[in-house]
Amino acid sequence: MASPLENPALRYGIGLSSAAVIAIVAFLYLHGTVQLVAYGMAAFEAVAVPQILKLSATQ
Protein backbone atom coordinates (compact mmCIF):
# COMPACT_ATOMS: atom_id res chain seq x y z
CA MET A 1 0.00 0.00 0.00
CA ALA A 2 1.39 3.39 -0.99
CA SER A 3 1.99 6.02 1.63
CA PRO A 4 0.34 9.42 1.18
CA LEU A 5 3.75 10.95 1.92
CA GLU A 6 5.07 9.60 -1.38
CA ASN A 7 3.19 12.42 -3.12
CA PRO A 8 5.56 15.41 -3.45
CA ALA A 9 2.69 17.92 -3.53
CA LEU A 10 1.54 16.77 -0.11
CA ARG A 11 5.05 16.88 1.36
CA TYR A 12 5.73 20.39 0.07
CA GLY A 13 2.22 21.52 1.02
CA ILE A 14 2.77 20.49 4.63
CA GLY A 15 6.14 22.27 4.78
CA LEU A 16 4.95 25.45 3.10
CA SER A 17 1.73 25.71 5.11
CA SER A 18 3.53 25.40 8.43
CA ALA A 19 6.17 27.88 7.24
CA ALA A 20 3.42 30.30 6.27
CA VAL A 21 1.87 30.07 9.74
CA ILE A 22 5.23 30.82 11.36
CA ALA A 23 5.83 33.77 9.01
CA ILE A 24 2.36 35.23 9.64
CA VAL A 25 2.74 34.98 13.41
CA ALA A 26 6.18 36.58 13.15
CA PHE A 27 4.87 39.42 11.02
CA LEU A 28 1.87 40.16 13.22
CA TYR A 29 3.19 39.62 16.74
CA LEU A 30 6.99 39.71 16.85
CA HIS A 31 9.50 42.53 16.47
CA GLY A 32 13.21 42.96 15.98
CA THR A 33 15.65 40.11 16.20
CA VAL A 34 13.03 37.61 17.35
CA GLN A 35 11.03 38.32 14.20
CA LEU A 36 14.09 37.66 12.03
CA VAL A 37 14.78 34.40 13.85
CA ALA A 38 11.18 33.32 13.25
CA TYR A 39 11.54 34.11 9.54
CA GLY A 40 14.66 31.94 9.49
CA MET A 41 12.73 29.15 11.17
CA ALA A 42 10.01 29.47 8.54
CA ALA A 43 12.55 29.23 5.74
CA PHE A 44 14.15 26.18 7.35
CA GLU A 45 10.72 24.62 7.81
CA ALA A 46 9.86 25.11 4.13
CA VAL A 47 13.08 23.40 3.04
CA ALA A 48 13.66 20.70 5.66
CA VAL A 49 10.18 19.29 6.30
CA PRO A 50 9.62 17.96 2.76
CA GLN A 51 13.01 16.23 2.87
CA ILE A 52 12.30 14.65 6.25
CA LEU A 53 8.86 13.50 5.11
CA LYS A 54 10.41 12.03 1.95
CA LEU A 55 12.79 9.98 4.09
CA SER A 56 9.96 8.77 6.31
CA ALA A 57 7.88 7.76 3.29
CA THR A 58 10.61 5.54 1.91
CA GLN A 59 11.21 3.63 5.15
PDB file of N, CA, C and O in Angstrom, chain B, residues numbered from 101:
ATOM      1  N   MET B 101       0.844  -1.188   0.000  1.00  0.00           N
ATOM      2  CA  MET B 101       0.000   0.000   0.000  1.00  0.00           C
ATOM      3  C   MET B 101       0.888   1.249   0.000  1.00  0.00           C
ATOM      4  O   MET B 101       1.832   1.342   0.784  1.00  0.00           O
ATOM      5  N   ALA B 102       0.591   2.180  -0.855  1.00  0.00           N
ATOM      6  CA  ALA B 102       1.390   3.391  -0.995  1.00  0.00           C
ATOM      7  C   ALA B 102       1.077   4.372   0.139  1.00  0.00           C
ATOM      8  O   ALA B 102      -0.065   4.523   0.575  1.00  0.00           O
ATOM      9  N   SER B 103       2.132   5.020   0.587  1.00  0.00           N
ATOM     10  CA  SER B 103       1.989   6.019   1.635  1.00  0.00           C
ATOM     11  C   SER B 103       1.557   7.353   1.024  1.00  0.00           C
ATOM     12  O   SER B 103       2.012   7.700  -0.066  1.00  0.00           O
ATOM     13  N   PRO B 104       0.696   8.102   1.698  1.00  0.00           N
ATOM     14  CA  PRO B 104       0.341   9.425   1.179  1.00  0.00           C
ATOM     15  C   PRO B 104       1.545  10.368   1.110  1.00  0.00           C
ATOM     16  O   PRO B 104       1.542  11.330   0.342  1.00  0.00           O
ATOM     17  N   LEU B 105       2.568  10.090   1.912  1.00  0.00           N
ATOM     18  CA  LEU B 105       3.752  10.948   1.918  1.00  0.00           C
ATOM     19  C   LEU B 105       4.631  10.741   0.695  1.00  0.00           C
ATOM     20  O   LEU B 105       5.605  11.472   0.515  1.00  0.00           O
ATOM     21  N   GLU B 106       4.317   9.775  -0.144  1.00  0.00           N
ATOM     22  CA  GLU B 106       5.072   9.599  -1.377  1.00  0.00           C
ATOM     23  C   GLU B 106       4.711  10.657  -2.419  1.00  0.00           C
ATOM     24  O   GLU B 106       5.432  10.826  -3.403  1.00  0.00           O
ATOM     25  N   ASN B 107       3.617  11.362  -2.216  1.00  0.00           N
ATOM     26  CA  ASN B 107       3.188  12.422  -3.123  1.00  0.00           C
ATOM     27  C   ASN B 107       3.959  13.706  -2.805  1.00  0.00           C
ATOM     28  O   ASN B 107       3.812  14.243  -1.707  1.00  0.00           O
ATOM     29  N   PRO B 108       4.777  14.211  -3.733  1.00  0.00           N
ATOM     30  CA  PRO B 108       5.564  15.412  -3.453  1.00  0.00           C
ATOM     31  C   PRO B 108       4.709  16.650  -3.157  1.00  0.00           C
ATOM     32  O   PRO B 108       5.114  17.505  -2.369  1.00  0.00           O
ATOM     33  N   ALA B 109       3.546  16.751  -3.776  1.00  0.00           N
ATOM     34  CA  ALA B 109       2.694  17.917  -3.527  1.00  0.00           C
ATOM     35  C   ALA B 109       2.239  17.962  -2.073  1.00  0.00           C
ATOM     36  O   ALA B 109       2.159  19.037  -1.478  1.00  0.00           O
ATOM     37  N   LEU B 110       1.948  16.824  -1.512  1.00  0.00           N
ATOM     38  CA  LEU B 110       1.540  16.769  -0.107  1.00  0.00           C
ATOM     39  C   LEU B 110       2.702  17.134   0.807  1.00  0.00           C
ATOM     40  O   LEU B 110       2.535  17.898   1.758  1.00  0.00           O
ATOM     41  N   ARG B 111       3.881  16.587   0.517  1.00  0.00           N
ATOM     42  CA  ARG B 111       5.053  16.883   1.358  1.00  0.00           C
ATOM     43  C   ARG B 111       5.369  18.375   1.352  1.00  0.00           C
ATOM     44  O   ARG B 111       5.573  18.978   2.406  1.00  0.00           O
ATOM     45  N   TYR B 112       5.410  18.966   0.157  1.00  0.00           N
ATOM     46  CA  TYR B 112       5.725  20.390   0.072  1.00  0.00           C
ATOM     47  C   TYR B 112       4.584  21.248   0.617  1.00  0.00           C
ATOM     48  O   TYR B 112       4.821  22.322   1.171  1.00  0.00           O
ATOM     49  N   GLY B 113       3.367  20.781   0.464  1.00  0.00           N
ATOM     50  CA  GLY B 113       2.224  21.518   1.021  1.00  0.00           C
ATOM     51  C   GLY B 113       2.280  21.596   2.530  1.00  0.00           C
ATOM     52  O   GLY B 113       1.987  22.640   3.112  1.00  0.00           O
ATOM     53  N   ILE B 114       2.653  20.499   3.170  1.00  0.00           N
ATOM     54  CA  ILE B 114       2.774  20.493   4.626  1.00  0.00           C
ATOM     55  C   ILE B 114       3.871  21.457   5.062  1.00  0.00           C
ATOM     56  O   ILE B 114       3.672  22.254   5.979  1.00  0.00           O
ATOM     57  N   GLY B 115       5.026  21.385   4.410  1.00  0.00           N
ATOM     58  CA  GLY B 115       6.142  22.266   4.779  1.00  0.00           C
ATOM     59  C   GLY B 115       5.840  23.736   4.545  1.00  0.00           C
ATOM     60  O   GLY B 115       6.155  24.582   5.383  1.00  0.00           O
ATOM     61  N   LEU B 116       5.231  24.041   3.410  1.00  0.00           N
ATOM     62  CA  LEU B 116       4.949  25.447   3.098  1.00  0.00           C
ATOM     63  C   LEU B 116       3.824  26.019   3.959  1.00  0.00           C
ATOM     64  O   LEU B 116       3.856  27.194   4.325  1.00  0.00           O
ATOM     65  N   SER B 117       2.833  25.192   4.281  1.00  0.00           N
ATOM     66  CA  SER B 117       1.733  25.712   5.108  1.00  0.00           C
ATOM     67  C   SER B 117       2.207  26.001   6.528  1.00  0.00           C
ATOM     68  O   SER B 117       1.827  27.017   7.111  1.00  0.00           O
ATOM     69  N   SER B 118       3.029  25.125   7.087  1.00  0.00           N
ATOM     70  CA  SER B 118       3.527  25.405   8.434  1.00  0.00           C
ATOM     71  C   SER B 118       4.500  26.584   8.419  1.00  0.00           C
ATOM     72  O   SER B 118       4.540  27.362   9.372  1.00  0.00           O
ATOM     73  N   ALA B 119       5.280  26.724   7.355  1.00  0.00           N
ATOM     74  CA  ALA B 119       6.171  27.879   7.238  1.00  0.00           C
ATOM     75  C   ALA B 119       5.369  29.170   7.111  1.00  0.00           C
ATOM     76  O   ALA B 119       5.760  30.203   7.655  1.00  0.00           O
ATOM     77  N   ALA B 120       4.262  29.113   6.402  1.00  0.00           N
ATOM     78  CA  ALA B 120       3.417  30.304   6.266  1.00  0.00           C
ATOM     79  C   ALA B 120       2.824  30.717   7.602  1.00  0.00           C
ATOM     80  O   ALA B 120       2.735  31.908   7.896  1.00  0.00           O
ATOM     81  N   VAL B 121       2.417  29.752   8.411  1.00  0.00           N
ATOM     82  CA  VAL B 121       1.872  30.073   9.742  1.00  0.00           C
ATOM     83  C   VAL B 121       2.937  30.746  10.599  1.00  0.00           C
ATOM     84  O   VAL B 121       2.659  31.741  11.268  1.00  0.00           O
ATOM     85  N   ILE B 122       4.144  30.211  10.583  1.00  0.00           N
ATOM     86  CA  ILE B 122       5.226  30.816  11.363  1.00  0.00           C
ATOM     87  C   ILE B 122       5.500  32.238  10.880  1.00  0.00           C
ATOM     88  O   ILE B 122       5.672  33.140  11.700  1.00  0.00           O
ATOM     89  N   ALA B 123       5.545  32.455   9.571  1.00  0.00           N
ATOM     90  CA  ALA B 123       5.830  33.774   9.014  1.00  0.00           C
ATOM     91  C   ALA B 123       4.719  34.768   9.346  1.00  0.00           C
ATOM     92  O   ALA B 123       5.002  35.931   9.632  1.00  0.00           O
ATOM     93  N   ILE B 124       3.477  34.334   9.312  1.00  0.00           N
ATOM     94  CA  ILE B 124       2.358  35.231   9.636  1.00  0.00           C
ATOM     95  C   ILE B 124       2.397  35.626  11.104  1.00  0.00           C
ATOM     96  O   ILE B 124       2.197  36.793  11.441  1.00  0.00           O
ATOM     97  N   VAL B 125       2.652  34.665  11.975  1.00  0.00           N
ATOM     98  CA  VAL B 125       2.744  34.976  13.407  1.00  0.00           C
ATOM     99  C   VAL B 125       3.908  35.931  13.656  1.00  0.00           C
ATOM    100  O   VAL B 125       3.789  36.869  14.444  1.00  0.00           O
ATOM    101  N   ALA B 126       5.032  35.692  12.983  1.00  0.00           N
ATOM    102  CA  ALA B 126       6.184  36.579  13.146  1.00  0.00           C
ATOM    103  C   ALA B 126       5.871  37.990  12.670  1.00  0.00           C
ATOM    104  O   ALA B 126       6.252  38.965  13.317  1.00  0.00           O
ATOM    105  N   PHE B 127       5.191  38.101  11.561  1.00  0.00           N
ATOM    106  CA  PHE B 127       4.869  39.418  11.017  1.00  0.00           C
ATOM    107  C   PHE B 127       3.904  40.178  11.914  1.00  0.00           C
ATOM    108  O   PHE B 127       4.060  41.382  12.117  1.00  0.00           O
ATOM    109  N   LEU B 128       2.909  39.482  12.451  1.00  0.00           N
ATOM    110  CA  LEU B 128       1.866  40.159  13.221  1.00  0.00           C
ATOM    111  C   LEU B 128       2.233  40.419  14.679  1.00  0.00           C
ATOM    112  O   LEU B 128       1.802  41.421  15.250  1.00  0.00           O
ATOM    113  N   TYR B 129       3.020  39.539  15.289  1.00  0.00           N
ATOM    114  CA  TYR B 129       3.192  39.617  16.740  1.00  0.00           C
ATOM    115  C   TYR B 129       4.624  39.819  17.220  1.00  0.00           C
ATOM    116  O   TYR B 129       4.824  40.167  18.383  1.00  0.00           O
ATOM    117  N   LEU B 130       5.606  39.618  16.388  1.00  0.00           N
ATOM    118  CA  LEU B 130       6.993  39.707  16.846  1.00  0.00           C
ATOM    119  C   LEU B 130       7.683  40.929  16.252  1.00  0.00           C
ATOM    120  O   LEU B 130       7.254  41.470  15.232  1.00  0.00           O
ATOM    121  N   HIS B 131       8.759  41.353  16.908  1.00  0.00           N
ATOM    122  CA  HIS B 131       9.500  42.534  16.472  1.00  0.00           C
ATOM    123  C   HIS B 131      10.991  42.303  16.645  1.00  0.00           C
ATOM    124  O   HIS B 131      11.416  41.532  17.506  1.00  0.00           O
ATOM    125  N   GLY B 132      11.761  42.961  15.839  1.00  0.00           N
ATOM    126  CA  GLY B 132      13.212  42.962  15.984  1.00  0.00           C
ATOM    127  C   GLY B 132      13.863  41.638  15.634  1.00  0.00           C
ATOM    128  O   GLY B 132      13.488  40.956  14.680  1.00  0.00           O
ATOM    129  N   THR B 133      14.856  41.303  16.449  1.00  0.00           N
ATOM    130  CA  THR B 133      15.654  40.108  16.203  1.00  0.00           C
ATOM    131  C   THR B 133      14.821  38.842  16.296  1.00  0.00           C
ATOM    132  O   THR B 133      15.047  37.904  15.531  1.00  0.00           O
ATOM    133  N   VAL B 134      13.880  38.793  17.200  1.00  0.00           N
ATOM    134  CA  VAL B 134      13.033  37.612  17.350  1.00  0.00           C
ATOM    135  C   VAL B 134      12.227  37.378  16.069  1.00  0.00           C
ATOM    136  O   VAL B 134      12.029  36.235  15.655  1.00  0.00           O
ATOM    137  N   GLN B 135      11.774  38.442  15.458  1.00  0.00           N
ATOM    138  CA  GLN B 135      11.034  38.320  14.203  1.00  0.00           C
ATOM    139  C   GLN B 135      11.929  37.739  13.107  1.00  0.00           C
ATOM    140  O   GLN B 135      11.487  36.891  12.333  1.00  0.00           O
ATOM    141  N   LEU B 136      13.169  38.185  13.039  1.00  0.00           N
ATOM    142  CA  LEU B 136      14.093  37.657  12.031  1.00  0.00           C
ATOM    143  C   LEU B 136      14.408  36.184  12.270  1.00  0.00           C
ATOM    144  O   LEU B 136      14.523  35.407  11.322  1.00  0.00           O
ATOM    145  N   VAL B 137      14.548  35.805  13.525  1.00  0.00           N
ATOM    146  CA  VAL B 137      14.778  34.397  13.851  1.00  0.00           C
ATOM    147  C   VAL B 137      13.579  33.559  13.420  1.00  0.00           C
ATOM    148  O   VAL B 137      13.752  32.467  12.879  1.00  0.00           O
ATOM    149  N   ALA B 138      12.383  34.050  13.651  1.00  0.00           N
ATOM    150  CA  ALA B 138      11.178  33.322  13.251  1.00  0.00           C
ATOM    151  C   ALA B 138      11.103  33.195  11.735  1.00  0.00           C
ATOM    152  O   ALA B 138      10.678  32.155  11.232  1.00  0.00           O
ATOM    153  N   TYR B 139      11.503  34.218  10.999  1.00  0.00           N
ATOM    154  CA  TYR B 139      11.539  34.115   9.538  1.00  0.00           C
ATOM    155  C   TYR B 139      12.550  33.052   9.096  1.00  0.00           C
ATOM    156  O   TYR B 139      12.299  32.311   8.146  1.00  0.00           O
ATOM    157  N   GLY B 140      13.674  32.982   9.778  1.00  0.00           N
ATOM    158  CA  GLY B 140      14.660  31.942   9.490  1.00  0.00           C
ATOM    159  C   GLY B 140      14.107  30.553   9.768  1.00  0.00           C
ATOM    160  O   GLY B 140      14.348  29.616   9.008  1.00  0.00           O
ATOM    161  N   MET B 141      13.366  30.427  10.862  1.00  0.00           N
ATOM    162  CA  MET B 141      12.729  29.148  11.173  1.00  0.00           C
ATOM    163  C   MET B 141      11.725  28.763  10.095  1.00  0.00           C
ATOM    164  O   MET B 141      11.623  27.594   9.722  1.00  0.00           O
ATOM    165  N   ALA B 142      10.991  29.742   9.599  1.00  0.00           N
ATOM    166  CA  ALA B 142      10.014  29.471   8.545  1.00  0.00           C
ATOM    167  C   ALA B 142      10.711  29.005   7.264  1.00  0.00           C
ATOM    168  O   ALA B 142      10.243  28.083   6.595  1.00  0.00           O
ATOM    169  N   ALA B 143      11.809  29.635   6.935  1.00  0.00           N
ATOM    170  CA  ALA B 143      12.552  29.227   5.744  1.00  0.00           C
ATOM    171  C   ALA B 143      13.101  27.817   5.903  1.00  0.00           C
ATOM    172  O   ALA B 143      13.036  27.011   4.975  1.00  0.00           O
ATOM    173  N   PHE B 144      13.641  27.524   7.078  1.00  0.00           N
ATOM    174  CA  PHE B 144      14.154  26.184   7.345  1.00  0.00           C
ATOM    175  C   PHE B 144      13.029  25.154   7.280  1.00  0.00           C
ATOM    176  O   PHE B 144      13.207  24.059   6.747  1.00  0.00           O
ATOM    177  N   GLU B 145      11.890  25.511   7.817  1.00  0.00           N
ATOM    178  CA  GLU B 145      10.719  24.624   7.805  1.00  0.00           C
ATOM    179  C   GLU B 145      10.287  24.312   6.370  1.00  0.00           C
ATOM    180  O   GLU B 145       9.957  23.168   6.056  1.00  0.00           O
ATOM    181  N   ALA B 146      10.290  25.309   5.515  1.00  0.00           N
ATOM    182  CA  ALA B 146       9.859  25.108   4.134  1.00  0.00           C
ATOM    183  C   ALA B 146      10.812  24.205   3.363  1.00  0.00           C
ATOM    184  O   ALA B 146      10.397  23.520   2.428  1.00  0.00           O
ATOM    185  N   VAL B 147      12.086  24.198   3.747  1.00  0.00           N
ATOM    186  CA  VAL B 147      13.080  23.398   3.038  1.00  0.00           C
ATOM    187  C   VAL B 147      13.247  22.013   3.662  1.00  0.00           C
ATOM    188  O   VAL B 147      13.321  21.016   2.944  1.00  0.00           O
ATOM    189  N   ALA B 148      13.307  21.945   4.983  1.00  0.00           N
ATOM    190  CA  ALA B 148      13.662  20.698   5.657  1.00  0.00           C
ATOM    191  C   ALA B 148      12.507  19.714   5.785  1.00  0.00           C
ATOM    192  O   ALA B 148      12.712  18.509   5.639  1.00  0.00           O
ATOM    193  N   VAL B 149      11.311  20.193   6.052  1.00  0.00           N
ATOM    194  CA  VAL B 149      10.184  19.288   6.295  1.00  0.00           C
ATOM    195  C   VAL B 149       9.895  18.381   5.099  1.00  0.00           C
ATOM    196  O   VAL B 149       9.704  17.182   5.306  1.00  0.00           O
ATOM    197  N   PRO B 150       9.851  18.874   3.870  1.00  0.00           N
ATOM    198  CA  PRO B 150       9.624  17.957   2.755  1.00  0.00           C
ATOM    199  C   PRO B 150      10.685  16.864   2.636  1.00  0.00           C
ATOM    200  O   PRO B 150      10.384  15.726   2.276  1.00  0.00           O
ATOM    201  N   GLN B 151      11.928  17.225   2.943  1.00  0.00           N
ATOM    202  CA  GLN B 151      13.009  16.228   2.869  1.00  0.00           C
ATOM    203  C   GLN B 151      12.854  15.173   3.966  1.00  0.00           C
ATOM    204  O   GLN B 151      13.062  13.986   3.715  1.00  0.00           O
ATOM    205  N   ILE B 152      12.496  15.587   5.155  1.00  0.00           N
ATOM    206  CA  ILE B 152      12.298  14.651   6.251  1.00  0.00           C
ATOM    207  C   ILE B 152      11.104  13.740   5.964  1.00  0.00           C
ATOM    208  O   ILE B 152      11.165  12.536   6.216  1.00  0.00           O
ATOM    209  N   LEU B 153      10.028  14.309   5.440  1.00  0.00           N
ATOM    210  CA  LEU B 153       8.861  13.499   5.108  1.00  0.00           C
ATOM    211  C   LEU B 153       9.165  12.525   3.969  1.00  0.00           C
ATOM    212  O   LEU B 153       8.624  11.419   3.937  1.00  0.00           O
ATOM    213  N   LYS B 154      10.019  12.926   3.044  1.00  0.00           N
ATOM    214  CA  LYS B 154      10.415  12.025   1.953  1.00  0.00           C
ATOM    215  C   LYS B 154      11.166  10.823   2.514  1.00  0.00           C
ATOM    216  O   LYS B 154      10.941   9.689   2.090  1.00  0.00           O
ATOM    217  N   LEU B 155      12.053  11.074   3.464  1.00  0.00           N
ATOM    218  CA  LEU B 155      12.786   9.981   4.091  1.00  0.00           C
ATOM    219  C   LEU B 155      11.840   9.046   4.851  1.00  0.00           C
ATOM    220  O   LEU B 155      11.996   7.826   4.801  1.00  0.00           O
ATOM    221  N   SER B 156      10.881   9.609   5.538  1.00  0.00           N
ATOM    222  CA  SER B 156       9.961   8.772   6.312  1.00  0.00           C
ATOM    223  C   SER B 156       9.029   7.975   5.406  1.00  0.00           C
ATOM    224  O   SER B 156       8.567   6.903   5.798  1.00  0.00           O
ATOM    225  N   ALA B 157       8.744   8.467   4.219  1.00  0.00           N
ATOM    226  CA  ALA B 157       7.875   7.756   3.295  1.00  0.00           C
ATOM    227  C   ALA B 157       8.565   6.548   2.678  1.00  0.00           C
ATOM    228  O   ALA B 157       7.917   5.562   2.326  1.00  0.00           O
ATOM    229  N   THR B 158       9.877   6.634   2.552  1.00  0.00           N
ATOM    230  CA  THR B 158      10.608   5.535   1.913  1.00  0.00           C
ATOM    231  C   THR B 158      10.971   4.437   2.890  1.00  0.00           C
ATOM    232  O   THR B 158      11.401   3.367   2.460  1.00  0.00           O
ATOM    233  N   GLN B 159      10.819   4.651   4.169  1.00  0.00           N
ATOM    234  CA  GLN B 159      11.212   3.634   5.147  1.00  0.00           C
ATOM    235  C   GLN B 159      10.084   2.770   5.579  1.00  0.00           C
ATOM    236  O   GLN B 159      10.273   1.872   6.399  1.00  0.00           O
TER     237      GLN B 159
END
